[in-house]
Amino acid sequence: MKKLSETSSGERGIICDIEGDTRFLSRITSIGMTPGCPVTVLQNERKRPLLLFSRDSMIALNREECGKIMIGGTGK
């Protein structure tokens, strides 16, 4: 397992765990990012938000938020 913020462009994985306060958990799960959800990192450039593809949606998350999301089963 590793943090979503540590992945590189093109990597895929499954969300294993999401940490954070109730507000963050509520917001992130309301857009469909829940444990067991597949995720593809489209773009991960340093000092910029991560661009993700998940559940037929493109999502941009800031780096701090991505540090709270753990993924496993990564691969290109």
mmCIF file of the N, C-alpha and C atoms, coordinates in Angstrom:
data_MODEL
# 
_entry.id   MODEL 
# 
loop_
_atom_site.group_PDB 
_atom_site.id 
_atom_site.type_symbol 
_atom_site.label_atom_id 
_atom_site.label_alt_id 
_atom_site.label_comp_id 
_atom_site.label_asym_id 
_atom_site.label_entity_id 
_atom_site.label_seq_id 
_atom_site.pdbx_PDB_ins_code 
_atom_site.Cartn_x 
_atom_site.Cartn_y 
_atom_site.Cartn_z 
_atom_site.occupancy 
_atom_site.B_iso_or_equiv 
_atom_site.pdbx_formal_charge 
_atom_site.auth_seq_id 
_atom_site.auth_comp_id 
_atom_site.auth_asym_id 
_atom_site.auth_atom_id 
_atom_site.pdbx_PDB_model_num 
ATOM 1   N N  . MET A 1 1  ? 0.835   -1.185 0.000   1.00 0.00 ? 1  MET A N  1 
ATOM 2   C CA . MET A 1 1  ? 0.000   0.000  0.000   1.00 0.00 ? 1  MET A CA 1 
ATOM 3   C C  . MET A 1 1  ? 0.874   1.241  0.000   1.00 0.00 ? 1  MET A C  1 
ATOM 4   N N  . LYS A 1 2  ? 0.392   2.261  -0.695  1.00 0.00 ? 2  LYS A N  1 
ATOM 5   C CA . LYS A 1 2  ? 1.087   3.542  -0.651  1.00 0.00 ? 2  LYS A CA 1 
ATOM 6   C C  . LYS A 1 2  ? 0.085   4.669  -0.801  1.00 0.00 ? 2  LYS A C  1 
ATOM 7   N N  . LYS A 1 3  ? 0.537   5.868  -0.482  1.00 0.00 ? 3  LYS A N  1 
ATOM 8   C CA . LYS A 1 3  ? -0.327  7.038  -0.575  1.00 0.00 ? 3  LYS A CA 1 
ATOM 9   C C  . LYS A 1 3  ? -0.586  7.364  -2.038  1.00 0.00 ? 3  LYS A C  1 
ATOM 10  N N  . LEU A 1 4  ? -1.775  7.849  -2.304  1.00 0.00 ? 4  LEU A N  1 
ATOM 11  C CA . LEU A 1 4  ? -2.134  8.234  -3.667  1.00 0.00 ? 4  LEU A CA 1 
ATOM 12  C C  . LEU A 1 4  ? -1.195  9.316  -4.193  1.00 0.00 ? 4  LEU A C  1 
ATOM 13  N N  . SER A 1 5  ? -0.736  10.186 -3.314  1.00 0.00 ? 5  SER A N  1 
ATOM 14  C CA . SER A 1 5  ? 0.175   11.257 -3.724  1.00 0.00 ? 5  SER A CA 1 
ATOM 15  C C  . SER A 1 5  ? 1.547   10.738 -4.158  1.00 0.00 ? 5  SER A C  1 
ATOM 16  N N  . GLU A 1 6  ? 1.884   9.490  -3.814  1.00 0.00 ? 6  GLU A N  1 
ATOM 17  C CA . GLU A 1 6  ? 3.185   8.904  -4.160  1.00 0.00 ? 6  GLU A CA 1 
ATOM 18  C C  . GLU A 1 6  ? 3.155   8.130  -5.471  1.00 0.00 ? 6  GLU A C  1 
ATOM 19  N N  . THR A 1 7  ? 2.024   8.047  -6.119  1.00 0.00 ? 7  THR A N  1 
ATOM 20  C CA . THR A 1 7  ? 1.917   7.303  -7.375  1.00 0.00 ? 7  THR A CA 1 
ATOM 21  C C  . THR A 1 7  ? 2.418   8.151  -8.531  1.00 0.00 ? 7  THR A C  1 
ATOM 22  N N  . SER A 1 8  ? 2.660   7.519  -9.659  1.00 0.00 ? 8  SER A N  1 
ATOM 23  C CA . SER A 1 8  ? 3.076   8.262  -10.838 1.00 0.00 ? 8  SER A CA 1 
ATOM 24  C C  . SER A 1 8  ? 1.993   8.165  -11.909 1.00 0.00 ? 8  SER A C  1 
ATOM 25  N N  . SER A 1 9  ? 2.088   9.028  -12.891 1.00 0.00 ? 9  SER A N  1 
ATOM 26  C CA . SER A 1 9  ? 1.100   9.062  -13.965 1.00 0.00 ? 9  SER A CA 1 
ATOM 27  C C  . SER A 1 9  ? 0.990   7.700  -14.639 1.00 0.00 ? 9  SER A C  1 
ATOM 28  N N  . GLY A 1 10 ? -0.227  7.262  -14.888 1.00 0.00 ? 10 GLY A N  1 
ATOM 29  C CA . GLY A 1 10 ? -0.467  5.985  -15.546 1.00 0.00 ? 10 GLY A CA 1 
ATOM 30  C C  . GLY A 1 10 ? -0.683  4.823  -14.592 1.00 0.00 ? 10 GLY A C  1 
ATOM 31  N N  . GLU A 1 11 ? -0.385  5.004  -13.321 1.00 0.00 ? 11 GLU A N  1 
ATOM 32  C CA . GLU A 1 11 ? -0.561  3.912  -12.356 1.00 0.00 ? 11 GLU A CA 1 
ATOM 33  C C  . GLU A 1 11 ? -2.032  3.709  -12.033 1.00 0.00 ? 11 GLU A C  1 
ATOM 34  N N  . ARG A 1 12 ? -2.365  2.451  -11.764 1.00 0.00 ? 12 ARG A N  1 
ATOM 35  C CA . ARG A 1 12 ? -3.720  2.084  -11.366 1.00 0.00 ? 12 ARG A CA 1 
ATOM 36  C C  . ARG A 1 12 ? -3.674  1.425  -10.011 1.00 0.00 ? 12 ARG A C  1 
ATOM 37  N N  . GLY A 1 13 ? -4.772  1.506  -9.289  1.00 0.00 ? 13 GLY A N  1 
ATOM 38  C CA . GLY A 1 13 ? -4.834  0.859  -7.992  1.00 0.00 ? 13 GLY A CA 1 
ATOM 39  C C  . GLY A 1 13 ? -6.250  0.825  -7.471  1.00 0.00 ? 13 GLY A C  1 
ATOM 40  N N  . ILE A 1 14 ? -6.396  0.210  -6.327  1.00 0.00 ? 14 ILE A N  1 
ATOM 41  C CA . ILE A 1 14 ? -7.673  0.100  -5.638  1.00 0.00 ? 14 ILE A CA 1 
ATOM 42  C C  . ILE A 1 14 ? -7.553  0.857  -4.317  1.00 0.00 ? 14 ILE A C  1 
ATOM 43  N N  . ILE A 1 15 ? -8.516  1.697  -4.017  1.00 0.00 ? 15 ILE A N  1 
ATOM 44  C CA . ILE A 1 15 ? -8.498  2.419  -2.750  1.00 0.00 ? 15 ILE A CA 1 
ATOM 45  C C  . ILE A 1 15 ? -8.663  1.421  -1.612  1.00 0.00 ? 15 ILE A C  1 
ATOM 46  N N  . CYS A 1 16 ? -7.709  1.425  -0.681  1.00 0.00 ? 16 CYS A N  1 
ATOM 47  C CA . CYS A 1 16 ? -7.725  0.511  0.460   1.00 0.00 ? 16 CYS A CA 1 
ATOM 48  C C  . CYS A 1 16 ? -8.194  1.193  1.739   1.00 0.00 ? 16 CYS A C  1 
ATOM 49  N N  . ASP A 1 17 ? -7.798  2.460  1.917   1.00 0.00 ? 17 ASP A N  1 
ATOM 50  C CA . ASP A 1 17 ? -8.117  3.153  3.162   1.00 0.00 ? 17 ASP A CA 1 
ATOM 51  C C  . ASP A 1 17 ? -8.150  4.645  2.907   1.00 0.00 ? 17 ASP A C  1 
ATOM 52  N N  . ILE A 1 18 ? -9.040  5.328  3.630   1.00 0.00 ? 18 ILE A N  1 
ATOM 53  C CA . ILE A 1 18 ? -9.130  6.784  3.560   1.00 0.00 ? 18 ILE A CA 1 
ATOM 54  C C  . ILE A 1 18 ? -9.101  7.307  4.985   1.00 0.00 ? 18 ILE A C  1 
ATOM 55  N N  . GLU A 1 19 ? -8.164  8.209  5.265   1.00 0.00 ? 19 GLU A N  1 
ATOM 56  C CA . GLU A 1 19 ? -8.026  8.790  6.597   1.00 0.00 ? 19 GLU A CA 1 
ATOM 57  C C  . GLU A 1 19 ? -8.458  10.250 6.543   1.00 0.00 ? 19 GLU A C  1 
ATOM 58  N N  . GLY A 1 20 ? -8.837  10.787 7.678   1.00 0.00 ? 20 GLY A N  1 
ATOM 59  C CA . GLY A 1 20 ? -9.183  12.198 7.731   1.00 0.00 ? 20 GLY A CA 1 
ATOM 60  C C  . GLY A 1 20 ? -10.363 12.452 8.641   1.00 0.00 ? 20 GLY A C  1 
ATOM 61  N N  . ASP A 1 21 ? -10.702 13.723 8.759   1.00 0.00 ? 21 ASP A N  1 
ATOM 62  C CA . ASP A 1 21 ? -11.830 14.081 9.613   1.00 0.00 ? 21 ASP A CA 1 
ATOM 63  C C  . ASP A 1 21 ? -13.164 13.772 8.913   1.00 0.00 ? 21 ASP A C  1 
ATOM 64  N N  . THR A 1 22 ? -14.240 13.927 9.651   1.00 0.00 ? 22 THR A N  1 
ATOM 65  C CA . THR A 1 22 ? -15.567 13.579 9.144   1.00 0.00 ? 22 THR A CA 1 
ATOM 66  C C  . THR A 1 22 ? -15.930 14.386 7.904   1.00 0.00 ? 22 THR A C  1 
ATOM 67  N N  . ARG A 1 23 ? -15.574 15.646 7.885   1.00 0.00 ? 23 ARG A N  1 
ATOM 68  C CA . ARG A 1 23 ? -15.890 16.498 6.727   1.00 0.00 ? 23 ARG A CA 1 
ATOM 69  C C  . ARG A 1 23 ? -15.200 15.988 5.467   1.00 0.00 ? 23 ARG A C  1 
ATOM 70  N N  . PHE A 1 24 ? -13.907 15.662 5.583   1.00 0.00 ? 24 PHE A N  1 
ATOM 71  C CA . PHE A 1 24 ? -13.160 15.146 4.427   1.00 0.00 ? 24 PHE A CA 1 
ATOM 72  C C  . PHE A 1 24 ? -13.732 13.813 3.964   1.00 0.00 ? 24 PHE A C  1 
ATOM 73  N N  . LEU A 1 25 ? -13.977 12.906 4.907   1.00 0.00 ? 25 LEU A N  1 
ATOM 74  C CA . LEU A 1 25 ? -14.518 11.590 4.551   1.00 0.00 ? 25 LEU A CA 1 
ATOM 75  C C  . LEU A 1 25 ? -15.875 11.717 3.860   1.00 0.00 ? 25 LEU A C  1 
ATOM 76  N N  . SER A 1 26 ? -16.712 12.603 4.347   1.00 0.00 ? 26 SER A N  1 
ATOM 77  C CA . SER A 1 26 ? -18.025 12.814 3.751   1.00 0.00 ? 26 SER A CA 1 
ATOM 78  C C  . SER A 1 26 ? -17.899 13.341 2.323   1.00 0.00 ? 26 SER A C  1 
ATOM 79  N N  . ARG A 1 27 ? -17.013 14.296 2.123   1.00 0.00 ? 27 ARG A N  1 
ATOM 80  C CA . ARG A 1 27 ? -16.840 14.898 0.796   1.00 0.00 ? 27 ARG A CA 1 
ATOM 81  C C  . ARG A 1 27 ? -16.247 13.905 -0.205  1.00 0.00 ? 27 ARG A C  1 
ATOM 82  N N  . ILE A 1 28 ? -15.235 13.180 0.233   1.00 0.00 ? 28 ILE A N  1 
ATOM 83  C CA . ILE A 1 28 ? -14.546 12.264 -0.684  1.00 0.00 ? 28 ILE A CA 1 
ATOM 84  C C  . ILE A 1 28 ? -15.432 11.063 -1.050  1.00 0.00 ? 28 ILE A C  1 
ATOM 85  N N  . THR A 1 29 ? -16.205 10.573 -0.102  1.00 0.00 ? 29 THR A N  1 
ATOM 86  C CA . THR A 1 29 ? -17.095 9.447  -0.406  1.00 0.00 ? 29 THR A CA 1 
ATOM 87  C C  . THR A 1 29 ? -18.304 9.887  -1.228  1.00 0.00 ? 29 THR A C  1 
ATOM 88  N N  . SER A 1 30 ? -18.701 11.156 -1.099  1.00 0.00 ? 30 SER A N  1 
ATOM 89  C CA . SER A 1 30 ? -19.840 11.640 -1.881  1.00 0.00 ? 30 SER A CA 1 
ATOM 90  C C  . SER A 1 30 ? -19.523 11.723 -3.374  1.00 0.00 ? 30 SER A C  1 
ATOM 91  N N  . ILE A 1 31 ? -18.239 11.809 -3.735  1.00 0.00 ? 31 ILE A N  1 
ATOM 92  C CA . ILE A 1 31 ? -17.873 11.799 -5.159  1.00 0.00 ? 31 ILE A CA 1 
ATOM 93  C C  . ILE A 1 31 ? -17.539 10.390 -5.636  1.00 0.00 ? 31 ILE A C  1 
ATOM 94  N N  . GLY A 1 32 ? -17.798 9.396  -4.790  1.00 0.00 ? 32 GLY A N  1 
ATOM 95  C CA . GLY A 1 32 ? -17.651 8.001  -5.209  1.00 0.00 ? 32 GLY A CA 1 
ATOM 96  C C  . GLY A 1 32 ? -16.324 7.356  -4.891  1.00 0.00 ? 32 GLY A C  1 
ATOM 97  N N  . MET A 1 33 ? -15.434 8.057  -4.208  1.00 0.00 ? 33 MET A N  1 
ATOM 98  C CA . MET A 1 33 ? -14.138 7.473  -3.872  1.00 0.00 ? 33 MET A CA 1 
ATOM 99  C C  . MET A 1 33 ? -14.253 6.771  -2.520  1.00 0.00 ? 33 MET A C  1 
ATOM 100 N N  . THR A 1 34 ? -14.492 5.474  -2.577  1.00 0.00 ? 34 THR A N  1 
ATOM 101 C CA . THR A 1 34 ? -14.683 4.654  -1.387  1.00 0.00 ? 34 THR A CA 1 
ATOM 102 C C  . THR A 1 34 ? -13.699 3.490  -1.420  1.00 0.00 ? 34 THR A C  1 
ATOM 103 N N  . PRO A 1 35 ? -13.427 2.860  -0.286  1.00 0.00 ? 35 PRO A N  1 
ATOM 104 C CA . PRO A 1 35 ? -12.563 1.674  -0.303  1.00 0.00 ? 35 PRO A CA 1 
ATOM 105 C C  . PRO A 1 35 ? -13.115 0.623  -1.281  1.00 0.00 ? 35 PRO A C  1 
ATOM 106 N N  . GLY A 1 36 ? -12.216 0.063  -2.074  1.00 0.00 ? 36 GLY A N  1 
ATOM 107 C CA . GLY A 1 36 ? -12.590 -0.913 -3.088  1.00 0.00 ? 36 GLY A CA 1 
ATOM 108 C C  . GLY A 1 36 ? -12.780 -0.310 -4.472  1.00 0.00 ? 36 GLY A C  1 
ATOM 109 N N  . CYS A 1 37 ? -12.751 1.004  -4.547  1.00 0.00 ? 37 CYS A N  1 
ATOM 110 C CA . CYS A 1 37 ? -12.953 1.718  -5.813  1.00 0.00 ? 37 CYS A CA 1 
ATOM 111 C C  . CYS A 1 37 ? -11.654 1.733  -6.630  1.00 0.00 ? 37 CYS A C  1 
ATOM 112 N N  . PRO A 1 38 ? -11.713 1.348  -7.922  1.00 0.00 ? 38 PRO A N  1 
ATOM 113 C CA . PRO A 1 38 ? -10.519 1.428  -8.763  1.00 0.00 ? 38 PRO A CA 1 
ATOM 114 C C  . PRO A 1 38 ? -10.215 2.879  -9.159  1.00 0.00 ? 38 PRO A C  1 
ATOM 115 N N  . VAL A 1 39 ? -8.922  3.198  -9.242  1.00 0.00 ? 39 VAL A N  1 
ATOM 116 C CA . VAL A 1 39 ? -8.480  4.555  -9.546  1.00 0.00 ? 39 VAL A CA 1 
ATOM 117 C C  . VAL A 1 39 ? -7.326  4.481  -10.538 1.00 0.00 ? 39 VAL A C  1 
ATOM 118 N N  . THR A 1 40 ? -7.309  5.393  -11.518 1.00 0.00 ? 40 THR A N  1 
ATOM 119 C CA . THR A 1 40 ? -6.192  5.540  -12.439 1.00 0.00 ? 40 THR A CA 1 
ATOM 120 C C  . THR A 1 40 ? -5.659  6.959  -12.312 1.00 0.00 ? 40 THR A C  1 
ATOM 121 N N  . VAL A 1 41 ? -4.355  7.090  -12.105 1.00 0.00 ? 41 VAL A N  1 
ATOM 122 C CA . VAL A 1 41 ? -3.729  8.409  -12.007 1.00 0.00 ? 41 VAL A CA 1 
ATOM 123 C C  . VAL A 1 41 ? -3.419  8.883  -13.426 1.00 0.00 ? 41 VAL A C  1 
ATOM 124 N N  . LEU A 1 42 ? -4.078  9.949  -13.842 1.00 0.00 ? 42 LEU A N  1 
ATOM 125 C CA . LEU A 1 42 ? -3.859  10.482 -15.182 1.00 0.00 ? 42 LEU A CA 1 
ATOM 126 C C  . LEU A 1 42 ? -2.672  11.432 -15.223 1.00 0.00 ? 42 LEU A C  1 
ATOM 127 N N  . GLN A 1 43 ? -2.519  12.226 -14.149 1.00 0.00 ? 43 GLN A N  1 
ATOM 128 C CA . GLN A 1 43 ? -1.432  13.202 -14.127 1.00 0.00 ? 43 GLN A CA 1 
ATOM 129 C C  . GLN A 1 43 ? -0.990  13.439 -12.691 1.00 0.00 ? 43 GLN A C  1 
ATOM 130 N N  . ASN A 1 44 ? 0.312   13.357 -12.467 1.00 0.00 ? 44 ASN A N  1 
ATOM 131 C CA . ASN A 1 44 ? 0.872   13.641 -11.145 1.00 0.00 ? 44 ASN A CA 1 
ATOM 132 C C  . ASN A 1 44 ? 2.161   14.434 -11.337 1.00 0.00 ? 44 ASN A C  1 
ATOM 133 N N  . GLU A 1 45 ? 2.002   15.736 -11.422 1.00 0.00 ? 45 GLU A N  1 
ATOM 134 C CA . GLU A 1 45 ? 3.145   16.630 -11.539 1.00 0.00 ? 45 GLU A CA 1 
ATOM 135 C C  . GLU A 1 45 ? 3.381   17.289 -10.193 1.00 0.00 ? 45 GLU A C  1 
ATOM 136 N N  . ARG A 1 46 ? 4.610   17.417 -9.801  1.00 0.00 ? 46 ARG A N  1 
ATOM 137 C CA . ARG A 1 46 ? 4.947   17.994 -8.505  1.00 0.00 ? 46 ARG A CA 1 
ATOM 138 C C  . ARG A 1 46 ? 4.367   19.398 -8.355  1.00 0.00 ? 46 ARG A C  1 
ATOM 139 N N  . LYS A 1 47 ? 3.897   19.699 -7.160  1.00 0.00 ? 47 LYS A N  1 
ATOM 140 C CA . LYS A 1 47 ? 3.337   21.004 -6.797  1.00 0.00 ? 47 LYS A CA 1 
ATOM 141 C C  . LYS A 1 47 ? 2.069   21.349 -7.566  1.00 0.00 ? 47 LYS A C  1 
ATOM 142 N N  . ARG A 1 48 ? 1.391   20.350 -8.110  1.00 0.00 ? 48 ARG A N  1 
ATOM 143 C CA . ARG A 1 48 ? 0.115   20.566 -8.795  1.00 0.00 ? 48 ARG A CA 1 
ATOM 144 C C  . ARG A 1 48 ? -0.866  19.510 -8.308  1.00 0.00 ? 48 ARG A C  1 
ATOM 145 N N  . PRO A 1 49 ? -2.163  19.759 -8.426  1.00 0.00 ? 49 PRO A N  1 
ATOM 146 C CA . PRO A 1 49 ? -3.150  18.745 -8.024  1.00 0.00 ? 49 PRO A CA 1 
ATOM 147 C C  . PRO A 1 49 ? -3.023  17.485 -8.867  1.00 0.00 ? 49 PRO A C  1 
ATOM 148 N N  . LEU A 1 50 ? -3.414  16.343 -8.295  1.00 0.00 ? 50 LEU A N  1 
ATOM 149 C CA . LEU A 1 50 ? -3.428  15.088 -9.034  1.00 0.00 ? 50 LEU A CA 1 
ATOM 150 C C  . LEU A 1 50 ? -4.709  15.008 -9.840  1.00 0.00 ? 50 LEU A C  1 
ATOM 151 N N  . LEU A 1 51 ? -4.599  14.508 -11.047 1.00 0.00 ? 51 LEU A N  1 
ATOM 152 C CA . LEU A 1 51 ? -5.753  14.303 -11.904 1.00 0.00 ? 51 LEU A CA 1 
ATOM 153 C C  . LEU A 1 51 ? -6.009  12.804 -11.953 1.00 0.00 ? 51 LEU A C  1 
ATOM 154 N N  . LEU A 1 52 ? -7.201  12.388 -11.528 1.00 0.00 ? 52 LEU A N  1 
ATOM 155 C CA . LEU A 1 52 ? -7.547  10.980 -11.401 1.00 0.00 ? 52 LEU A CA 1 
ATOM 156 C C  . LEU A 1 52 ? -8.745  10.627 -12.265 1.00 0.00 ? 52 LEU A C  1 
ATOM 157 N N  . PHE A 1 53 ? -8.848  9.352  -12.616 1.00 0.00 ? 53 PHE A N  1 
ATOM 158 C CA . PHE A 1 53 ? -10.039 8.842  -13.292 1.00 0.00 ? 53 PHE A CA 1 
ATOM 159 C C  . PHE A 1 53 ? -10.589 7.719  -12.432 1.00 0.00 ? 53 PHE A C  1 
ATOM 160 N N  . SER A 1 54 ? -11.855 7.858  -12.043 1.00 0.00 ? 54 SER A N  1 
ATOM 161 C CA . SER A 1 54 ? -12.483 6.870  -11.193 1.00 0.00 ? 54 SER A CA 1 
ATOM 162 C C  . SER A 1 54 ? -13.994 6.895  -11.409 1.00 0.00 ? 54 SER A C  1 
ATOM 163 N N  . ARG A 1 55 ? -14.587 5.736  -11.560 1.00 0.00 ? 55 ARG A N  1 
ATOM 164 C CA . ARG A 1 55 ? -16.052 5.614  -11.713 1.00 0.00 ? 55 ARG A CA 1 
ATOM 165 C C  . ARG A 1 55 ? -16.584 6.528  -12.810 1.00 0.00 ? 55 ARG A C  1 
ATOM 166 N N  . ASP A 1 56 ? -15.968 6.475  -13.987 1.00 0.00 ? 56 ASP A N  1 
ATOM 167 C CA . ASP A 1 56 ? -16.386 7.248  -15.153 1.00 0.00 ? 56 ASP A CA 1 
ATOM 168 C C  . ASP A 1 56 ? -16.327 8.760  -14.946 1.00 0.00 ? 56 ASP A C  1 
ATOM 169 N N  . SER A 1 57 ? -15.480 9.218  -14.032 1.00 0.00 ? 57 SER A N  1 
ATOM 170 C CA . SER A 1 57 ? -15.338 10.653 -13.768 1.00 0.00 ? 57 SER A CA 1 
ATOM 171 C C  . SER A 1 57 ? -13.873 11.038 -13.660 1.00 0.00 ? 57 SER A C  1 
ATOM 172 N N  . MET A 1 58 ? -13.562 12.248 -14.105 1.00 0.00 ? 58 MET A N  1 
ATOM 173 C CA . MET A 1 58 ? -12.235 12.791 -13.929 1.00 0.00 ? 58 MET A CA 1 
ATOM 174 C C  . MET A 1 58 ? -12.279 13.679 -12.687 1.00 0.00 ? 58 MET A C  1 
ATOM 175 N N  . ILE A 1 59 ? -11.330 13.477 -11.778 1.00 0.00 ? 59 ILE A N  1 
ATOM 176 C CA . ILE A 1 59 ? -11.333 14.158 -10.491 1.00 0.00 ? 59 ILE A CA 1 
ATOM 177 C C  . ILE A 1 59 ? -9.966  14.799 -10.259 1.00 0.00 ? 59 ILE A C  1 
ATOM 178 N N  . ALA A 1 60 ? -9.962  16.028 -9.772  1.00 0.00 ? 60 ALA A N  1 
ATOM 179 C CA . ALA A 1 60 ? -8.717  16.695 -9.383  1.00 0.00 ? 60 ALA A CA 1 
ATOM 180 C C  . ALA A 1 60 ? -8.718  16.835 -7.860  1.00 0.00 ? 60 ALA A C  1 
ATOM 181 N N  . LEU A 1 61 ? -7.654  16.338 -7.227  1.00 0.00 ? 61 LEU A N  1 
ATOM 182 C CA . LEU A 1 61 ? -7.512  16.432 -5.770  1.00 0.00 ? 61 LEU A CA 1 
ATOM 183 C C  . LEU A 1 61 ? -6.171  17.063 -5.444  1.00 0.00 ? 61 LEU A C  1 
ATOM 184 N N  . ASN A 1 62 ? -6.159  17.887 -4.399  1.00 0.00 ? 62 ASN A N  1 
ATOM 185 C CA . ASN A 1 62 ? -4.878  18.490 -4.028  1.00 0.00 ? 62 ASN A CA 1 
ATOM 186 C C  . ASN A 1 62 ? -3.982  17.445 -3.349  1.00 0.00 ? 62 ASN A C  1 
ATOM 187 N N  . ARG A 1 63 ? -2.717  17.757 -3.263  1.00 0.00 ? 63 ARG A N  1 
ATOM 188 C CA . ARG A 1 63 ? -1.724  16.802 -2.763  1.00 0.00 ? 63 ARG A CA 1 
ATOM 189 C C  . ARG A 1 63 ? -1.959  16.418 -1.302  1.00 0.00 ? 63 ARG A C  1 
ATOM 190 N N  . GLU A 1 64 ? -2.408  17.358 -0.492  1.00 0.00 ? 64 GLU A N  1 
ATOM 191 C CA . GLU A 1 64 ? -2.667  17.059 0.913   1.00 0.00 ? 64 GLU A CA 1 
ATOM 192 C C  . GLU A 1 64 ? -3.777  16.005 1.037   1.00 0.00 ? 64 GLU A C  1 
ATOM 193 N N  . GLU A 1 65 ? -4.831  16.164 0.252   1.00 0.00 ? 65 GLU A N  1 
ATOM 194 C CA . GLU A 1 65 ? -5.928  15.199 0.280   1.00 0.00 ? 65 GLU A CA 1 
ATOM 195 C C  . GLU A 1 65 ? -5.463  13.824 -0.206  1.00 0.00 ? 65 GLU A C  1 
ATOM 196 N N  . CYS A 1 66 ? -4.647  13.804 -1.233  1.00 0.00 ? 66 CYS A N  1 
ATOM 197 C CA . CYS A 1 66 ? -4.160  12.536 -1.779  1.00 0.00 ? 66 CYS A CA 1 
ATOM 198 C C  . CYS A 1 66 ? -3.247  11.811 -0.802  1.00 0.00 ? 66 CYS A C  1 
ATOM 199 N N  . GLY A 1 67 ? -2.640  12.537 0.123   1.00 0.00 ? 67 GLY A N  1 
ATOM 200 C CA . GLY A 1 67 ? -1.808  11.918 1.152   1.00 0.00 ? 67 GLY A CA 1 
ATOM 201 C C  . GLY A 1 67 ? -2.616  11.158 2.172   1.00 0.00 ? 67 GLY A C  1 
ATOM 202 N N  . LYS A 1 68 ? -3.924  11.383 2.218   1.00 0.00 ? 68 LYS A N  1 
ATOM 203 C CA . LYS A 1 68 ? -4.793  10.693 3.158   1.00 0.00 ? 68 LYS A CA 1 
ATOM 204 C C  . LYS A 1 68 ? -5.476  9.463  2.567   1.00 0.00 ? 68 LYS A C  1 
ATOM 205 N N  . ILE A 1 69 ? -5.223  9.221  1.269   1.00 0.00 ? 69 ILE A N  1 
ATOM 206 C CA . ILE A 1 69 ? -5.862  8.093  0.569   1.00 0.00 ? 69 ILE A CA 1 
ATOM 207 C C  . ILE A 1 69 ? -4.791  7.051  0.264   1.00 0.00 ? 69 ILE A C  1 
ATOM 208 N N  . MET A 1 70 ? -4.996  5.836  0.754   1.00 0.00 ? 70 MET A N  1 
ATOM 209 C CA . MET A 1 70 ? -4.051  4.740  0.527   1.00 0.00 ? 70 MET A CA 1 
ATOM 210 C C  . MET A 1 70 ? -4.590  3.822  -0.569  1.00 0.00 ? 70 MET A C  1 
ATOM 211 N N  . ILE A 1 71 ? -3.713  3.446  -1.501  1.00 0.00 ? 71 ILE A N  1 
ATOM 212 C CA . ILE A 1 71 ? -4.124  2.512  -2.550  1.00 0.00 ? 71 ILE A CA 1 
ATOM 213 C C  . ILE A 1 71 ? -3.192  1.299  -2.569  1.00 0.00 ? 71 ILE A C  1 
ATOM 214 N N  . GLY A 1 72 ? -3.713  0.207  -3.072  1.00 0.00 ? 72 GLY A N  1 
ATOM 215 C CA . GLY A 1 72 ? -2.943  -1.029 -3.199  1.00 0.00 ? 72 GLY A CA 1 
ATOM 216 C C  . GLY A 1 72 ? -3.181  -1.613 -4.580  1.00 0.00 ? 72 GLY A C  1 
ATOM 217 N N  . GLY A 1 73 ? -2.445  -2.654 -4.895  1.00 0.00 ? 73 GLY A N  1 
ATOM 218 C CA . GLY A 1 73 ? -2.606  -3.328 -6.183  1.00 0.00 ? 73 GLY A CA 1 
ATOM 219 C C  . GLY A 1 73 ? -2.222  -2.449 -7.350  1.00 0.00 ? 73 GLY A C  1 
ATOM 220 N N  . THR A 1 74 ? -1.201  -1.600 -7.136  1.00 0.00 ? 74 THR A N  1 
ATOM 221 C CA . THR A 1 74 ? -0.812  -0.669 -8.190  1.00 0.00 ? 74 THR A CA 1 
ATOM 222 C C  . THR A 1 74 ? -0.048  -1.380 -9.289  1.00 0.00 ? 74 THR A C  1 
ATOM 223 N N  . GLY A 1 75 ? -0.057  -0.797 -10.435 1.00 0.00 ? 75 GLY A N  1 
ATOM 224 C CA . GLY A 1 75 ? 0.670   -1.311 -11.580 1.00 0.00 ? 75 GLY A CA 1 
ATOM 225 C C  . GLY A 1 75 ? 0.387   -0.456 -12.779 1.00 0.00 ? 75 GLY A C  1 
ATOM 226 N N  . LYS A 1 76 ? 1.239   -0.534 -13.775 1.00 0.00 ? 76 LYS A N  1 
ATOM 227 C CA . LYS A 1 76 ? 1.031   0.277  -14.979 1.00 0.00 ? 76 LYS A CA 1 
ATOM 228 C C  . LYS A 1 76 ? 0.177   -0.462 -15.968 1.00 0.00 ? 76 LYS A C  1 
# 
